Amino acid sequence: MFQAALVATHHNPVLKPFADRLRKAGKPHKVIITAVARKLVTIANALCKSRQSWAAQIT
């Protein structure tokens, strides 16, 4: 999950702004990666439960 979260903080159009917001708030690197990993698990769980595939929705 660490590697997936690390990549998501740089390339995922939904999770990158989330990580940037935490970074701007002065959070340590490990806290940011852990928060992104937790969010990835939540997203994956919701997608499995609803039997949908990932579709980034940028608002």
C-alpha positions in Angstrom: 0.0 0.0 0.0 2.9 2.3 0.7 4.1 2.2 -2.9 0.6 2.6 -4.3 0.0 5.6 -2.0 3.4 7.1 -3.0 2.5 6.9 -6.7 -1.0 8.2 -6.1 0.3 11.3 -4.3 2.1 12.3 -7.5 -0.1 11.0 -10.3 -3.7 10.4 -9.3 -5.9 13.5 -10.2 -8.1 12.9 -7.1 -5.5 12.1 -4.5 -2.8 14.5 -5.5 -4.8 17.6 -4.4 -5.6 15.8 -1.1 -1.9 15.1 -0.5 -0.9 18.6 -1.5 -3.5 20.0 1.0 -2.0 17.9 3.8 1.6 18.9 2.7 0.6 22.6 2.8 -0.9 22.1 6.3 2.6 21.0 7.4 2.0 17.3 7.9 5.0 15.0 7.9 5.6 12.8 4.9 4.7 9.5 6.5 1.4 11.0 7.8 0.5 12.1 4.2 1.4 8.7 2.7 -0.6 6.9 5.5 -3.6 9.1 4.9 -3.5 8.5 1.1 -3.1 4.7 1.7 -6.1 4.7 4.0 -8.1 6.6 1.4 -7.0 4.1 -1.3 -8.3 1.2 0.8 -11.6 3.0 1.4 -12.0 3.7 -2.3 -11.1 0.1 -3.2 -13.5 -1.3 -0.6 -16.3 0.9 -2.0 -15.6 -0.1 -5.5 -15.7 -3.8 -4.7 -18.8 -3.4 -2.7 -20.7 -1.6 -5.5 -19.1 -3.7 -8.2 -18.0 -0.6 -10.1 -14.7 0.3 -11.8 -12.6 3.3 -11.0 -13.6 6.6 -12.7 -11.9 9.7 -11.5 -14.4 12.5 -11.0 -12.7 15.9 -10.9 -14.9 18.7 -9.8 
